[in-house]
Amino acid sequence: MSGTVSPAATTARAAIKRAFSARLVLSSAAAGGLIGQSTGQDKLYELKALLETMDRLPGRVWKSFHLIGASSPRFRYKGGKIIRHQWPHIQMRIAGQPYAELWNNIEFASLSAIDEGRQPGYPTYADTHELDIIVTKIGQPDGYPRYDELKFGVEVKDRPYNKELLKALLGVRREMAYVFSGHGPAGVCPFAWWPMHGPGAVPDSALVAFASGGDITKYDGPEARFGLKMVHLP
Amino acid sequence: MAADLSESEWRAVLDELRERVAALGFGDWDHHAALYVEEMPPSKAAIAYLREFIGKQNRATTRSLAELKERLSERLQGPEGERITSVNLIDNRFEREREIELFGDVIPTDAFVTELSSILNFLEAGDEGPL
């Protein structure tokens, strides 16, 4: 490489420095300090995915959603247990009747932990996994919901999609359910808004991944086999 | 026609972008964006990386935030049937809790998006415009 730099490269790099320096000054002065603008933006995307999930869940005509336990939804930086007196949830109603609960940033007790008789301690290490949104029955008790208490899960990534994210998604799905291998038809997740053609899961849950990167749909190969849905949410 | 940069200069532009993005606190985003562009030629990688980052920042403009707030108030009812217009984020790490209100504390990105879009336009078309 020669020692000379083209005028175009000089212009581009100077403009990049200028734009980011101005934004850095604003971000550093913002409320929230170490929570950071990037985390705030990621959580706003989780909110967008939550609203999209509410729109897509079956029951279009008679469906309504009601916040229970607070006057505003609360997102957690770090996922944890259901604690009903501390964290609000959203109650889904069909024709005015309570039908399901939506919780955000919840860790569930994994299939491998439950099947081997382990109760998650603290830290939970491999015995729990966080999902950005879960759907449970009405009255889901405090604690880490068991894998077989999850009716539906949602993972949210405001990121360009890639194989690393897919591998993590498949790992979480593996800890939510078994692939159906018995005789007769497997159950179909009642919360899935898409036709499920695969072998089904036991229990009959499903998992959705929302990502801002349009490439997510190129990674949809395992969808049918594992009860997944890959959704591009710009 | 893209800006007239050599391959090594395109790599330097991508490096500059990645350093600035990480310094702004988007290190995890950078990790995934780098995986997304790592097999592209240098010019395409730099442009794709910047385009994706602008897309992310576009979701926090004044208009995007207002649309999200409106959608929230339409879809979700409060305990007494009231409209919901705020969302809180709790930083629950390090055995403490700190709380921010997202719509109040996320700084709109309008000016940042405008500047980044001018840079993208320059890289893609060689047009210095407002640069």
Interface residues (C-beta under 8 A of the other chain):
Chain A: M1 V5 S6 A8 A9 T11 A12 R13 A15 I16 K17 R18 A19 F20 A22 R23 L24 L26 S27 A30 A31 G32 G33 L34 I35 G36 Q37 S38 T39 G40 Q41 K43 L44 Y45 L47 K48 L51 M54 D55 S64 F65 H66 L67 I68 G69 S71 S72 P73 R74 F75 R76 Y77 K78 G80 I90 K157 D158 R159 P160 Y161 N162 K163 E164 L165 S212 G213 D215 P234
Chain B: A3 D4 L5 S6 S8 E9 A12 V13 E16 L17 R20 V21 A23 L24 G25 F26 D28 W29 H32 A33 L35 Y36 V37 E52 G55 K56 Q57 R59 A60 L65 L68 R71 L72 R75 L76 Q77 G78 P79 E82 I84 S86 V87 N88 L89 I90 D91 N92 R93 R98 I100 E101 L102 G104 D105 V106 I107 T109 A111 F112 E115 L116 S118 I119 F122 L123 G126 E128 L131
